[in-house]
């Protein structure tokens, strides 16, 4: 899932990973979008999900607002928007993580960035959009569909 709406592109030059004040963050619409996405996910799956997130504040906040399970940071979900040279290594690591997921396991939610979703799936997701993947014991899970939350306005 791409993080919910956070106005702008990339991060400011003074960006620091553990300092949300230096990052592009969710706005009120983004927080509402994340909550609506969580409502939708909870109607799809009754057991708690394993939730993994990029270490960026906008992803962590999105993951927490989904309220579908405890959130764990997973660095292979971090953005490489300003570090394209890291893309290949990072996607190989993410594929290794995905290959380790059991095909018949509990739901897993990954909250990340557009560049990661696109590099992994070829899909350019909107803010807050999820690409549904089916774990199959490989680093190339099958795309089952996409989920977007409607703007209530």
N, CA, C and O atoms as a GROMACS GRO file, in nm:
protein
  612
    1UNK      N    1   0.084  -0.118   0.000
    1UNK     CA    2   0.000   0.000   0.000
    1UNK      C    3   0.089   0.124   0.000
    1UNK      O    4   0.186   0.133   0.075
    2UNK      N    5   0.053   0.219  -0.086
    2UNK     CA    6   0.122   0.348  -0.080
    2UNK      C    7   0.063   0.427   0.038
    2UNK      O    8  -0.057   0.421   0.063
    3UNK      N    9   0.148   0.500   0.108
    3UNK     CA   10   0.102   0.582   0.219
    3UNK      C   11  -0.012   0.673   0.174
    3UNK      O   12  -0.027   0.702   0.055
    4UNK      N   13  -0.092   0.716   0.270
    4UNK     CA   14  -0.204   0.806   0.241
    4UNK      C   15  -0.150   0.944   0.199
    4UNK      O   16  -0.030   0.970   0.201
    5UNK      N   17  -0.243   1.029   0.161
    5UNK     CA   18  -0.209   1.160   0.104
    5UNK      C   19  -0.118   1.243   0.195
    5UNK      O   20  -0.149   1.270   0.311
    6UNK      N   21  -0.006   1.283   0.137
    6UNK     CA   22   0.092   1.371   0.201
    6UNK      C   23   0.134   1.470   0.094
    6UNK      O   24   0.215   1.437   0.008
    7UNK      N   25   0.081   1.592   0.098
    7UNK     CA   26   0.105   1.688  -0.011
    7UNK      C   27   0.253   1.710  -0.040
    7UNK      O   28   0.337   1.713   0.049
    8UNK      N   29   0.281   1.725  -0.169
    8UNK     CA   30   0.417   1.751  -0.214
    8UNK      C   31   0.477   1.630  -0.283
    8UNK      O   32   0.408   1.531  -0.309
    9UNK      N   33   0.606   1.640  -0.312
    9UNK     CA   34   0.681   1.534  -0.378
    9UNK      C   35   0.815   1.520  -0.308
    9UNK      O   36   0.880   1.619  -0.278
   10UNK      N   37   0.856   1.397  -0.281
   10UNK     CA   38   0.985   1.375  -0.217
   10UNK      C   39   0.989   1.432  -0.076
   10UNK      O   40   0.885   1.450  -0.013
   11UNK      N   41   1.107   1.461  -0.030
   11UNK     CA   42   1.126   1.519   0.103
   11UNK      C   43   1.216   1.642   0.093
   11UNK      O   44   1.296   1.653   0.000
   12UNK      N   45   1.202   1.734   0.189
   12UNK     CA   46   1.287   1.852   0.188
   12UNK      C   47   1.436   1.816   0.199
   12UNK      O   48   1.469   1.706   0.244
   13UNK      N   49   1.524   1.907   0.157
   13UNK     CA   50   1.668   1.879   0.162
   13UNK      C   51   1.719   1.848   0.303
   13UNK      O   52   1.818   1.776   0.318
   14UNK      N   53   1.654   1.900   0.405
   14UNK     CA   54   1.702   1.878   0.543
   14UNK      C   55   1.637   1.756   0.607
   14UNK      O   56   1.640   1.741   0.729
   15UNK      N   57   1.579   1.669   0.528
   15UNK     CA   58   1.510   1.550   0.575
   15UNK      C   59   1.597   1.464   0.666
   15UNK      O   60   1.714   1.437   0.638
   16UNK      N   61   1.537   1.421   0.778
   16UNK     CA   62   1.601   1.325   0.869
   16UNK      C   63   1.497   1.218   0.903
   16UNK      O   64   1.383   1.249   0.937
   17UNK      N   65   1.538   1.092   0.894
   17UNK     CA   66   1.447   0.979   0.908
   17UNK      C   67   1.368   0.980   1.039
   17UNK      O   68   1.248   0.955   1.036
   18UNK      N   69   1.428   1.008   1.149
   18UNK     CA   70   1.360   1.001   1.279
   18UNK      C   71   1.302   1.134   1.325
   18UNK      O   72   1.258   1.146   1.440
   19UNK      N   73   1.300   1.233   1.237
   19UNK     CA   74   1.248   1.365   1.273
   19UNK      C   75   1.135   1.402   1.177
   19UNK      O   76   1.158   1.451   1.067
   20UNK      N   77   1.011   1.379   1.222
   20UNK     CA   78   0.895   1.402   1.137
   20UNK      C   79   0.881   1.548   1.095
   20UNK      O   80   0.823   1.576   0.990
   21UNK      N   81   0.933   1.640   1.173
   21UNK     CA   82   0.924   1.781   1.139
   21UNK      C   83   1.003   1.814   1.013
   21UNK      O   84   0.980   1.919   0.952
   22UNK      N   85   1.095   1.728   0.973
   22UNK     CA   86   1.176   1.752   0.853
   22UNK      C   87   1.122   1.680   0.731
   22UNK      O   88   1.181   1.689   0.624
   23UNK      N   89   1.010   1.609   0.745
   23UNK     CA   90   0.957   1.526   0.637
   23UNK      C   91   0.825   1.579   0.583
   23UNK      O   92   0.760   1.664   0.643
   24UNK      N   93   0.789   1.527   0.469
   24UNK     CA   94   0.655   1.548   0.414
   24UNK      C   95   0.564   1.452   0.488
   24UNK      O   96   0.591   1.332   0.493
   25UNK      N   97   0.455   1.503   0.544
   25UNK     CA   98   0.369   1.423   0.630
   25UNK      C   99   0.225   1.421   0.580
   25UNK      O  100   0.187   1.499   0.493
   26UNK      N  101   0.146   1.330   0.639
   26UNK     CA  102   0.004   1.326   0.606
   26UNK      C  103  -0.061   1.456   0.646
   26UNK      O  104  -0.025   1.517   0.747
   27UNK      N  105  -0.158   1.500   0.565
   27UNK     CA  106  -0.241   1.613   0.606
   27UNK      C  107  -0.372   1.554   0.661
   27UNK      O  108  -0.385   1.432   0.672
   28UNK      N  109  -0.468   1.640   0.695
   28UNK     CA  110  -0.595   1.593   0.750
   28UNK      C  111  -0.664   1.497   0.653
   28UNK      O  112  -0.721   1.396   0.696
   29UNK      N  113  -0.660   1.528   0.524
   29UNK     CA  114  -0.720   1.439   0.425
   29UNK      C  115  -0.650   1.304   0.423
   29UNK      O  116  -0.715   1.200   0.410
   30UNK      N  117  -0.519   1.305   0.435
   30UNK     CA  118  -0.442   1.180   0.437
   30UNK      C  119  -0.476   1.095   0.559
   30UNK      O  120  -0.489   0.973   0.548
   31UNK      N  121  -0.490   1.159   0.674
   31UNK     CA  122  -0.526   1.083   0.794
   31UNK      C  123  -0.665   1.021   0.779
   31UNK      O  124  -0.686   0.906   0.816
   32UNK      N  125  -0.759   1.098   0.724
   32UNK     CA  126  -0.893   1.046   0.701
   32UNK      C  127  -0.890   0.932   0.598
   32UNK      O  128  -0.960   0.832   0.614
   33UNK      N  129  -0.810   0.948   0.495
   33UNK     CA  130  -0.797   0.846   0.391
   33UNK      C  131  -0.743   0.716   0.452
   33UNK      O  132  -0.792   0.608   0.420
   34UNK      N  133  -0.643   0.726   0.538
   34UNK     CA  134  -0.586   0.607   0.603
   34UNK      C  135  -0.690   0.537   0.690
   34UNK      O  136  -0.698   0.414   0.693
   35UNK      N  137  -0.769   0.615   0.761
   35UNK     CA  138  -0.873   0.556   0.846
   35UNK      C  139  -0.978   0.485   0.761
   35UNK      O  140  -1.023   0.376   0.797
   36UNK      N  141  -1.018   0.545   0.649
   36UNK     CA  142  -1.115   0.481   0.559
   36UNK      C  143  -1.057   0.353   0.499
   36UNK      O  144  -1.129   0.254   0.482
   37UNK      N  145  -0.928   0.355   0.465
   37UNK     CA  146  -0.864   0.234   0.412
   37UNK      C  147  -0.864   0.125   0.518
   37UNK      O  148  -0.888   0.008   0.486
   38UNK      N  149  -0.838   0.162   0.642
   38UNK     CA  150  -0.842   0.064   0.750
   38UNK      C  151  -0.981   0.006   0.768
   38UNK      O  152  -0.997  -0.114   0.789
   39UNK      N  153  -1.084   0.092   0.758
   39UNK     CA  154  -1.223   0.044   0.768
   39UNK      C  155  -1.248  -0.062   0.660
   39UNK      O  156  -1.307  -0.166   0.688
   40UNK      N  157  -1.203  -0.034   0.539
   40UNK     CA  158  -1.222  -0.127   0.428
   40UNK      C  159  -1.144  -0.257   0.450
   40UNK      O  160  -1.198  -0.366   0.429
   41UNK      N  161  -1.020  -0.246   0.494
   41UNK     CA  162  -0.940  -0.367   0.519
   41UNK      C  163  -1.001  -0.453   0.628
   41UNK      O  164  -0.999  -0.576   0.619
   42UNK      N  165  -1.055  -0.391   0.731
   42UNK     CA  166  -1.116  -0.468   0.840
   42UNK      C  167  -1.241  -0.542   0.792
   42UNK      O  168  -1.273  -0.649   0.846
   43UNK      N  169  -1.312  -0.490   0.694
   43UNK     CA  170  -1.429  -0.562   0.642
   43UNK      C  171  -1.386  -0.680   0.556
   43UNK      O  172  -1.463  -0.775   0.538
   44UNK      N  173  -1.265  -0.675   0.502
   44UNK     CA  174  -1.216  -0.783   0.415
   44UNK      C  175  -1.155  -0.898   0.494
   44UNK      O  176  -1.161  -1.013   0.450
   45UNK      N  177  -1.097  -0.870   0.610
   45UNK     CA  178  -1.025  -0.970   0.687
   45UNK      C  179  -1.058  -0.957   0.834
   45UNK      O  180  -1.049  -0.848   0.891
   46UNK      N  181  -1.098  -1.067   0.895
   46UNK     CA  182  -1.129  -1.060   1.037
   46UNK      C  183  -1.008  -1.079   1.127
   46UNK      O  184  -1.002  -1.014   1.231
   47UNK      N  185  -0.911  -1.165   1.093
   47UNK     CA  186  -0.798  -1.179   1.185
   47UNK      C  187  -0.707  -1.055   1.177
   47UNK      O  188  -0.702  -0.989   1.074
   48UNK      N  189  -0.638  -1.026   1.285
   48UNK     CA  190  -0.542  -0.915   1.276
   48UNK      C  191  -0.438  -0.944   1.169
   48UNK      O  192  -0.399  -1.059   1.148
   49UNK      N  193  -0.394  -0.841   1.105
   49UNK     CA  194  -0.292  -0.855   1.002
   49UNK      C  195  -0.154  -0.825   1.061
   49UNK      O  196  -0.143  -0.753   1.160
   50UNK      N  197  -0.052  -0.879   1.000
   50UNK     CA  198   0.084  -0.837   1.027
   50UNK      C  199   0.103  -0.710   0.945
   50UNK      O  200   0.081  -0.711   0.824
   51UNK      N  201   0.143  -0.602   1.008
   51UNK     CA  202   0.157  -0.474   0.939
   51UNK      C  203   0.303  -0.432   0.944
   51UNK      O  204   0.362  -0.420   1.052
   52UNK      N  205   0.360  -0.410   0.827
   52UNK     CA  206   0.499  -0.364   0.815
   52UNK      C  207   0.497  -0.229   0.745
   52UNK      O  208   0.416  -0.204   0.656
   53UNK      N  209   0.587  -0.141   0.788
   53UNK     CA  210   0.588  -0.006   0.733
   53UNK      C  211   0.730   0.041   0.705
   53UNK      O  212   0.826   0.002   0.771
   54UNK      N  213   0.739   0.126   0.605
   54UNK     CA  214   0.859   0.206   0.584
   54UNK      C  215   0.884   0.285   0.712
   54UNK      O  216   0.792   0.306   0.791
   55UNK      N  217   1.005   0.330   0.731
   55UNK     CA  218   1.039   0.407   0.850
   55UNK      C  219   1.006   0.556   0.836
   55UNK      O  220   1.026   0.631   0.931
   56UNK      N  221   0.956   0.599   0.721
   56UNK     CA  222   0.915   0.738   0.701
   56UNK      C  223   0.789   0.764   0.785
   56UNK      O  224   0.703   0.678   0.798
   57UNK      N  225   0.781   0.883   0.840
   57UNK     CA  226   0.669   0.919   0.928
   57UNK      C  227   0.534   0.906   0.859
   57UNK      O  228   0.438   0.861   0.922
   58UNK      N  229   0.523   0.944   0.732
   58UNK     CA  230   0.394   0.937   0.664
   58UNK      C  231   0.348   0.792   0.646
   58UNK      O  232   0.228   0.765   0.646
   59UNK      N  233   0.441   0.701   0.631
   59UNK     CA  234   0.405   0.559   0.620
   59UNK      C  235   0.368   0.502   0.757
   59UNK      O  236   0.268   0.431   0.769
   60UNK      N  237   0.447   0.534   0.858
   60UNK     CA  238   0.416   0.484   0.992
   60UNK      C  239   0.281   0.534   1.040
   60UNK      O  240   0.204   0.459   1.101
   61UNK      N  241   0.251   0.662   1.013
   61UNK     CA  242   0.122   0.716   1.055
   61UNK      C  243   0.008   0.647   0.979
   61UNK      O  244  -0.094   0.612   1.038
   62UNK      N  245   0.027   0.628   0.849
   62UNK     CA  246  -0.074   0.556   0.770
   62UNK      C  247  -0.097   0.418   0.829
   62UNK      O  248  -0.211   0.377   0.851
   63UNK      N  249   0.011   0.345   0.855
   63UNK     CA  250   0.000   0.208   0.906
   63UNK      C  251  -0.074   0.204   1.040
   63UNK      O  252  -0.157   0.116   1.062
   64UNK      N  253  -0.043   0.298   1.127
   64UNK     CA  254  -0.109   0.300   1.259
   64UNK      C  255  -0.258   0.335   1.246
   64UNK      O  256  -0.341   0.277   1.315
   65UNK      N  257  -0.289   0.429   1.158
   65UNK     CA  258  -0.428   0.471   1.140
   65UNK      C  259  -0.516   0.363   1.076
   65UNK      O  260  -0.638   0.368   1.088
   66UNK      N  261  -0.455   0.267   1.008
   66UNK     CA  262  -0.532   0.156   0.951
   66UNK      C  263  -0.599   0.074   1.061
   66UNK      O  264  -0.709   0.022   1.043
   67UNK      N  265  -0.531   0.064   1.175
   67UNK     CA  266  -0.582  -0.013   1.290
   67UNK      C  267  -0.620  -0.156   1.252
   67UNK      O  268  -0.728  -0.204   1.288
   68UNK      N  269  -0.530  -0.224   1.180
   68UNK     CA  270  -0.555  -0.364   1.144
   68UNK      C  271  -0.457  -0.459   1.210
   68UNK      O  272  -0.467  -0.581   1.193
   69UNK      N  273  -0.361  -0.406   1.285
   69UNK     CA  274  -0.264  -0.489   1.356
   69UNK      C  275  -0.147  -0.405   1.401
   69UNK      O  276  -0.131  -0.290   1.357
   70UNK      N  277  -0.064  -0.462   1.489
   70UNK     CA  278   0.055  -0.389   1.535
   70UNK      C  279   0.150  -0.359   1.419
   70UNK      O  280   0.164  -0.439   1.327
   71UNK      N  281   0.213  -0.243   1.425
   71UNK     CA  282   0.299  -0.196   1.317
   71UNK      C  283   0.446  -0.223   1.350
   71UNK      O  284   0.494  -0.191   1.458
   72UNK      N  285   0.514  -0.283   1.253
   72UNK     CA  286   0.658  -0.307   1.265
   72UNK      C  287   0.730  -0.234   1.152
   72UNK      O  288   0.685  -0.238   1.037
   73UNK      N  289   0.840  -0.170   1.184
   73UNK     CA  290   0.920  -0.104   1.080
   73UNK      C  291   0.995  -0.208   1.000
   73UNK      O  292   1.047  -0.305   1.055
   74UNK      N  293   0.999  -0.188   0.868
   74UNK     CA  294   1.071  -0.278   0.777
   74UNK      C  295   1.149  -0.192   0.678
   74UNK      O  296   1.092  -0.141   0.582
   75UNK      N  297   1.281  -0.176   0.700
   75UNK     CA  298   1.361  -0.085   0.617
   75UNK      C  299   1.356  -0.113   0.467
   75UNK      O  300   1.375  -0.020   0.388
   76UNK      N  301   1.330  -0.237   0.423
   76UNK     CA  302   1.324  -0.262   0.278
   76UNK      C  303   1.203  -0.194   0.214
   76UNK      O  304   1.189  -0.193   0.092
   77UNK      N  305   1.113  -0.137   0.297
   77UNK     CA  306   0.999  -0.061   0.244
   77UNK      C  307   1.030   0.088   0.235
   77UNK      O  308   0.945   0.164   0.187
   78UNK      N  309   1.148   0.131   0.278
   78UNK     CA  310   1.184   0.273   0.275
   78UNK      C  311   1.193   0.324   0.131
   78UNK      O  312   1.216   0.248   0.037
   79UNK      N  313   1.175   0.453   0.117
   79UNK     CA  314   1.181   0.517  -0.014
   79UNK      C  315   1.324   0.523  -0.067
   79UNK      O  316   1.419   0.542   0.009
   80UNK      N  317   1.337   0.506  -0.197
   80UNK     CA  318   1.466   0.530  -0.263
   80UNK      C  319   1.450   0.639  -0.368
   80UNK      O  320   1.526   0.646  -0.465
   81UNK      N  321   1.348   0.725  -0.349
   81UNK     CA  322   1.317   0.833  -0.443
   81UNK      C  323   1.440   0.917  -0.477
   81UNK      O  324   1.466   0.947  -0.593
   82UNK      N  325   1.516   0.953  -0.374
   82UNK     CA  326   1.637   1.035  -0.395
   82UNK      C  327   1.765   0.951  -0.396
   82UNK      O  328   1.875   1.007  -0.394
   83UNK      N  329   1.751   0.819  -0.397
   83UNK     CA  330   1.867   0.729  -0.397
   83UNK      C  331   1.840   0.612  -0.492
   83UNK      O  332   1.838   0.496  -0.451
   84UNK      N  333   1.818   0.644  -0.619
   84UNK     CA  334   1.780   0.542  -0.717
   84UNK      C  335   1.884   0.430  -0.729
   84UNK      O  336   1.851   0.319  -0.770
   85UNK      N  337   2.008   0.460  -0.694
   85UNK     CA  338   2.112   0.358  -0.703
   85UNK      C  339   2.088   0.243  -0.604
   85UNK      O  340   2.147   0.136  -0.618
   86UNK      N  341   2.003   0.264  -0.504
   86UNK     CA  342   1.972   0.161  -0.404
   86UNK      C  343   1.851   0.075  -0.445
   86UNK      O  344   1.823  -0.025  -0.380
   87UNK      N  345   1.782   0.113  -0.550
   87UNK     CA  346   1.657   0.047  -0.588
   87UNK      C  347   1.674  -0.104  -0.609
   87UNK      O  348   1.601  -0.183  -0.549
   88UNK      N  349   1.767  -0.144  -0.692
   88UNK     CA  350   1.779  -0.286  -0.726
   88UNK      C  351   1.807  -0.372  -0.603
   88UNK      O  352   1.741  -0.474  -0.582
   89UNK      N  353   1.903  -0.332  -0.522
   89UNK     CA  354   1.936  -0.408  -0.401
   89UNK      C  355   1.818  -0.415  -0.306
   89UNK      O  356   1.789  -0.519  -0.247
   90UNK      N  357   1.750  -0.304  -0.290
   90UNK     CA  358   1.636  -0.298  -0.199
   90UNK      C  359   1.521  -0.386  -0.248
   90UNK      O  360   1.461  -0.458  -0.168
   91UNK      N  361   1.491  -0.383  -0.377
   91UNK     CA  362   1.381  -0.465  -0.430
   91UNK      C  363   1.417  -0.613  -0.422
   91UNK      O  364   1.329  -0.696  -0.396
   92UNK      N  365   1.542  -0.649  -0.442
   92UNK     CA  366   1.584  -0.789  -0.424
   92UNK      C  367   1.557  -0.832  -0.280
   92UNK      O  368   1.508  -0.942  -0.256
   93UNK      N  369   1.591  -0.747  -0.184
   93UNK     CA  370   1.566  -0.778  -0.042
   93UNK      C  371   1.417  -0.788  -0.012
   93UNK      O  372   1.374  -0.876   0.063
   94UNK      N  373   1.338  -0.698  -0.070
   94UNK     CA  374   1.193  -0.703  -0.050
   94UNK      C  375   1.135  -0.831  -0.110
   94UNK      O  376   1.048  -0.894  -0.050
   95UNK      N  377   1.182  -0.870  -0.227
   95UNK     CA  378   1.135  -0.995  -0.288
   95UNK      C  379   1.171  -1.115  -0.201
   95UNK      O  380   1.093  -1.211  -0.192
   96UNK      N  381   1.287  -1.112  -0.138
   96UNK     CA  382   1.328  -1.220  -0.048
   96UNK      C  383   1.232  -1.227   0.072
   96UNK      O  384   1.192  -1.336   0.113
   97UNK      N  385   1.195  -1.110   0.126
   97UNK     CA  386   1.099  -1.104   0.236
   97UNK      C  387   0.965  -1.164   0.192
   97UNK      O  388   0.906  -1.246   0.263
   98UNK      N  389   0.917  -1.124   0.074
   98UNK     CA  390   0.789  -1.174   0.023
   98UNK      C  391   0.793  -1.324  -0.001
   98UNK      O  392   0.694  -1.393   0.023
   99UNK      N  393   0.906  -1.377  -0.047
   99UNK     CA  394   0.919  -1.520  -0.072
   99UNK      C  395   0.906  -1.599   0.058
   99UNK      O  396   0.867  -1.716   0.056
  100UNK      N  397   0.938  -1.537   0.171
  100UNK     CA  398   0.929  -1.604   0.300
  100UNK      C  399   0.791  -1.604   0.361
  100UNK      O  400   0.769  -1.667   0.464
  101UNK      N  401   0.696  -1.535   0.299
  101UNK     CA  402   0.560  -1.532   0.353
  101UNK      C  403   0.486  -1.659   0.313
  101UNK      O  404   0.491  -1.699   0.197
  102UNK      N  405   0.418  -1.723   0.408
  102UNK     CA  406   0.345  -1.845   0.374
  102UNK      C  407   0.224  -1.815   0.285
  102UNK      O  408   0.153  -1.717   0.307
  103UNK      N  409   0.202  -1.898   0.186
  103UNK     CA  410   0.090  -1.878   0.093
  103UNK      C  411  -0.044  -1.885   0.164
  103UNK      O  412  -0.141  -1.824   0.118
  104UNK      N  413  -0.053  -1.957   0.273
  104UNK     CA  414  -0.179  -1.972   0.345
  104UNK      C  415  -0.178  -1.899   0.479
  104UNK      O  416  -0.255  -1.932   0.569
  105UNK      N  417  -0.090  -1.801   0.492
  105UNK     CA  418  -0.076  -1.729   0.619
  105UNK      C  419  -0.179  -1.619   0.638
  105UNK      O  420  -0.262  -1.593   0.551
  106UNK      N  421  -0.172  -1.556   0.754
  106UNK     CA  422  -0.259  -1.443   0.786
  106UNK      C  423  -0.228  -1.327   0.691
  106UNK      O  424  -0.121  -1.322   0.630
  107UNK      N  425  -0.322  -1.234   0.678
  107UNK     CA  426  -0.299  -1.118   0.592
  107UNK      C  427  -0.176  -1.037   0.637
  107UNK      O  428  -0.147  -1.028   0.756
  108UNK      N  429  -0.107  -0.981   0.541
  108UNK     CA  430   0.008  -0.896   0.566
  108UNK      C  431  -0.016  -0.765   0.492
  108UNK      O  432  -0.053  -0.765   0.375
  109UNK      N  433   0.004  -0.654   0.562
  109UNK     CA  434  -0.010  -0.522   0.502
  109UNK      C  435   0.128  -0.457   0.502
  109UNK      O  436   0.194  -0.450   0.605
  110UNK      N  437   0.170  -0.410   0.386
  110UNK     CA  438   0.297  -0.339   0.371
  110UNK      C  439   0.265  -0.196   0.333
  110UNK      O  440   0.199  -0.171   0.232
  111UNK      N  441   0.309  -0.100   0.414
  111UNK     CA  442   0.286   0.041   0.384
  111UNK      C  443   0.418   0.101   0.341
  111UNK      O  444   0.517   0.098   0.415
  112UNK      N  445   0.419   0.156   0.221
  112UNK     CA  446   0.544   0.201   0.162
  112UNK      C  447   0.521   0.324   0.074
  112UNK      O  448   0.430   0.402   0.099
  113UNK      N  449   0.603   0.340  -0.027
  113UNK     CA  450   0.604   0.459  -0.112
  113UNK      C  451   0.574   0.420  -0.257
  113UNK      O  452   0.588   0.304  -0.296
  114UNK      N  453   0.532   0.517  -0.336
  114UNK     CA  454   0.501   0.493  -0.477
  114UNK      C  455   0.616   0.426  -0.549
  114UNK      O  456   0.594   0.329  -0.622
  115UNK      N  457   0.738   0.474  -0.528
  115UNK     CA  458   0.852   0.418  -0.603
  115UNK      C  459   0.873   0.270  -0.571
  115UNK      O  460   0.913   0.193  -0.659
  116UNK      N  461   0.846   0.230  -0.448
  116UNK     CA  462   0.864   0.090  -0.409
  116UNK      C  463   0.753   0.004  -0.471
  116UNK      O  464   0.781  -0.101  -0.528
  117UNK      N  465   0.629   0.050  -0.461
  117UNK     CA  466   0.518  -0.025  -0.520
  117UNK      C  467   0.540  -0.041  -0.670
  117UNK      O  468   0.522  -0.150  -0.724
  118UNK      N  469   0.578   0.066  -0.737
  118UNK     CA  470   0.597   0.062  -0.882
  118UNK      C  471   0.712  -0.030  -0.920
  118UNK      O  472   0.700  -0.108  -1.014
  119UNK      N  473   0.825  -0.022  -0.848
  119UNK     CA  474   0.939  -0.108  -0.879
  119UNK      C  475   0.904  -0.256  -0.857
  119UNK      O  476   0.951  -0.342  -0.931
  120UNK      N  477   0.823  -0.284  -0.758
  120UNK     CA  478   0.786  -0.422  -0.727
  120UNK      C  479   0.680  -0.478  -0.821
  120UNK      O  480   0.688  -0.593  -0.862
  121UNK      N  481   0.580  -0.395  -0.856
  121UNK     CA  482   0.462  -0.446  -0.926
  121UNK      C  483   0.440  -0.390  -1.066
  121UNK      O  484   0.366  -0.449  -1.145
  122UNK      N  485   0.503  -0.277  -1.098
  122UNK     CA  486   0.475  -0.209  -1.224
  122UNK      C  487   0.353  -0.119  -1.216
  122UNK      O  488   0.320  -0.052  -1.314
  123UNK      N  489   0.286  -0.116  -1.102
  123UNK     CA  490   0.167  -0.033  -1.081
  123UNK      C  491   0.210   0.101  -1.022
  123UNK      O  492   0.292   0.105  -0.930
  124UNK      N  493   0.156   0.211  -1.074
  124UNK     CA  494   0.180   0.344  -1.019
  124UNK      C  495   0.057   0.377  -0.933
  124UNK      O  496  -0.044   0.423  -0.985
  125UNK      N  497   0.066   0.354  -0.800
  125UNK     CA  498  -0.052   0.371  -0.714
  125UNK      C  499  -0.078   0.516  -0.676
  125UNK      O  500   0.015   0.596  -0.663
  126UNK      N  501  -0.204   0.546  -0.658
  126UNK     CA  502  -0.242   0.676  -0.602
  126UNK      C  503  -0.211   0.674  -0.452
  126UNK      O  504  -0.187   0.568  -0.395
  127UNK      N  505  -0.212   0.789  -0.390
  127UNK     CA  506  -0.195   0.794  -0.244
  127UNK      C  507  -0.304   0.711  -0.178
  127UNK      O  508  -0.422   0.723  -0.211
  128UNK      N  509  -0.263   0.627  -0.085
  128UNK     CA  510  -0.358   0.543  -0.013
  128UNK      C  511  -0.409   0.423  -0.090
  128UNK      O  512  -0.494   0.349  -0.040
  129UNK      N  513  -0.359   0.400  -0.210
  129UNK     CA  514  -0.403   0.286  -0.289
  129UNK      C  515  -0.323   0.161  -0.252
  129UNK      O  516  -0.203   0.168  -0.226
  130UNK      N  517  -0.391   0.048  -0.251
  130UNK     CA  518  -0.325  -0.079  -0.221
  130UNK      C  519  -0.329  -0.170  -0.344
  130UNK      O  520  -0.430  -0.176  -0.415
  131UNK      N  521  -0.220  -0.238  -0.366
  131UNK     CA  522  -0.213  -0.342  -0.469
  131UNK      C  523  -0.219  -0.474  -0.393
  131UNK      O  524  -0.133  -0.503  -0.310
  132UNK      N  525  -0.321  -0.553  -0.422
  132UNK     CA  526  -0.338  -0.681  -0.354
  132UNK      C  527  -0.250  -0.786  -0.419
  132UNK      O  528  -0.258  -0.810  -0.540
  133UNK      N  529  -0.167  -0.849  -0.338
  133UNK     CA  530  -0.077  -0.953  -0.386
  133UNK      C  531  -0.109  -1.084  -0.315
  133UNK      O  532  -0.147  -1.084  -0.198
  134UNK      N  533  -0.095  -1.194  -0.385
  134UNK     CA  534  -0.113  -1.325  -0.324
  134UNK      C  535   0.024  -1.389  -0.307
  134UNK      O  536   0.095  -1.414  -0.405
  135UNK      N  537   0.061  -1.416  -0.182
  135UNK     CA  538   0.188  -1.483  -0.154
  135UNK      C  539   0.186  -1.621  -0.219
  135UNK      O  540   0.085  -1.692  -0.215
  136UNK      N  541   0.299  -1.657  -0.280
  136UNK     CA  542   0.306  -1.786  -0.348
  136UNK      C  543   0.440  -1.855  -0.326
  136UNK      O  544   0.478  -1.944  -0.403
  137UNK      N  545   0.514  -1.814  -0.221
  137UNK     CA  546   0.641  -1.878  -0.191
  137UNK      C  547   0.756  -1.831  -0.279
  137UNK      O  548   0.866  -1.886  -0.273
  138UNK      N  549   0.730  -1.728  -0.361
  138UNK     CA  550   0.837  -1.672  -0.445
  138UNK      C  551   0.846  -1.522  -0.418
  138UNK      O  552   0.764  -1.466  -0.345
  139UNK      N  553   0.944  -1.460  -0.476
  139UNK     CA  554   0.959  -1.316  -0.465
  139UNK      C  555   0.874  -1.240  -0.565
  139UNK      O  556   0.883  -1.118  -0.576
  140UNK      N  557   0.791  -1.313  -0.638
  140UNK     CA  558   0.703  -1.254  -0.739
  140UNK      C  559   0.558  -1.292  -0.711
  140UNK      O  560   0.500  -1.372  -0.784
  141UNK      N  561   0.500  -1.236  -0.605
  141UNK     CA  562   0.360  -1.270  -0.575
  141UNK      C  563   0.268  -1.222  -0.688
  141UNK      O  564   0.299  -1.128  -0.761
  142UNK      N  565   0.156  -1.290  -0.698
  142UNK     CA  566   0.060  -1.262  -0.804
  142UNK      C  567  -0.024  -1.139  -0.767
  142UNK      O  568  -0.073  -1.129  -0.654
  143UNK      N  569  -0.040  -1.047  -0.862
  143UNK     CA  570  -0.128  -0.932  -0.839
  143UNK      C  571  -0.272  -0.978  -0.853
  143UNK      O  572  -0.312  -1.030  -0.957
  144UNK      N  573  -0.350  -0.959  -0.747
  144UNK     CA  574  -0.489  -1.002  -0.744
  144UNK      C  575  -0.586  -0.887  -0.772
  144UNK      O  576  -0.701  -0.910  -0.809
  145UNK      N  577  -0.540  -0.765  -0.754
  145UNK     CA  578  -0.629  -0.650  -0.774
  145UNK      C  579  -0.572  -0.527  -0.708
  145UNK      O  580  -0.458  -0.524  -0.662
  146UNK      N  581  -0.656  -0.424  -0.705
  146UNK     CA  582  -0.617  -0.296  -0.644
  146UNK      C  583  -0.735  -0.246  -0.562
  146UNK      O  584  -0.851  -0.271  -0.595
  147UNK      N  585  -0.703  -0.175  -0.455
  147UNK     CA  586  -0.806  -0.116  -0.370
  147UNK      C  587  -0.776   0.032  -0.353
  147UNK      O  588  -0.665   0.071  -0.318
  148UNK      N  589  -0.877   0.112  -0.380
  148UNK     CA  590  -0.867   0.256  -0.352
  148UNK      C  591  -0.985   0.292  -0.261
  148UNK      O  592  -1.090   0.228  -0.265
  149UNK      N  593  -0.965   0.394  -0.182
  149UNK     CA  594  -1.074   0.441  -0.097
  149UNK      C  595  -1.134   0.565  -0.163
  149UNK      O  596  -1.062   0.652  -0.211
  150UNK      N  597  -1.263   0.570  -0.164
  150UNK     CA  598  -1.333   0.682  -0.226
  150UNK      C  599  -1.325   0.806  -0.137
  150UNK      O  600  -1.330   0.796  -0.014
  151UNK      N  601  -1.313   0.919  -0.199
  151UNK     CA  602  -1.316   1.047  -0.127
  151UNK      C  603  -1.461   1.075  -0.091
  151UNK      O  604  -1.546   1.080  -0.180
  152UNK      N  605  -1.492   1.093   0.038
  152UNK     CA  606  -1.631   1.111   0.078
  152UNK      C  607  -1.693   1.243   0.034
  152UNK      O  608  -1.814   1.261   0.048
  153UNK      N  609  -1.614   1.334  -0.018
  153UNK     CA  610  -1.664   1.466  -0.058
  153UNK      C  611  -1.734   1.463  -0.190
  153UNK      O  612  -1.782   1.566  -0.238
   0.00000   0.00000   0.00000
